[in-house]
Amino acid sequence: MTSYANLPAPSPEQGLNRYLQEIRKFPLLEPEEEYMLAKAWVDHQDSTAAHRLVTSHLRLAAKIAMGYRGYGLPQAEVISEANVGLMQAVKRFDPERGFRLATYAMWWIRASIQEYILRSWSLVKLGTTSAQKKLFFNLRKAKSRIGALEEGDLTPEHVAKIAHDLNVSEDEVIDMNRRLAGADASLNATIGADGEGAAQWQDWLEDEDADQATDFAEKDELGVRRELLERAMAVLNDREKDVLMQRRLRDDPVTLEDLSEQYGVSRERIRQIEVRAFEKLQNEMRKLARDKGMLVPV
């Protein structure tokens, strides 16, 4: 696996600006190039290929890391943990699954960052229940949704709303809000050179309610899958198409009983038609994806 020592690393001495400039020098990969590099790593443990996969996604790791603010931790260390998660993703990435590395890596990057944050905040500070940990990572988003992000102590109405939405007590909301509020003041500190016009930490932070990397990956993947689905439906006969749509593509699926009465066959026969139609559809979608060089999960 590519060595972490061979990657550019953010540090207080280097400065975040310089690090961000360095990682922009690594080119992004086209789908076909990414697939071949991933295959080279999986099949031959090609460390050069793995290094290219990692470096081409350092910007993604940094972008996700920037979203974890307000925990009082050095941003350089958060980015370093994001890079560790990225390398773990590359190590485990299977190009034959069909999706892009960025889609897969986002989960590993977030997991690595959150694990680091949990290690850094003692359980005495954080609490031990899953609900309290959920509150720890979601309080700022919850405050943003109700327009309370810039306030100090929350109003009783806001406290009650957040406590209900996150399934914690109102006292836990108040306590966590006061713990995290102190770290927000550092967002106005400058990065790199001092003086008028110097960039601030907050200038590099993404909107918590708009994870652009995630949104782009999900929308791109969803659009391709919809296109494949529409084209693949042509392999089904009218009855298969109708059964599949009524059983799998509706918000309120029709029961086997209702369809058996509609077609005058047994419920088991409807179930067989449904399963067979779904298998045919999947196979056709995979074939269309391969023919188009698309790398999407179907």
Summary of the structure (lengths in Angstrom):
residues: 298
radius of gyration: 24.2
end to end distance: 28.8
largest distance: 80.1
contacts: 850
relative contact order: 0.09
helix: 69%
strand: 1%
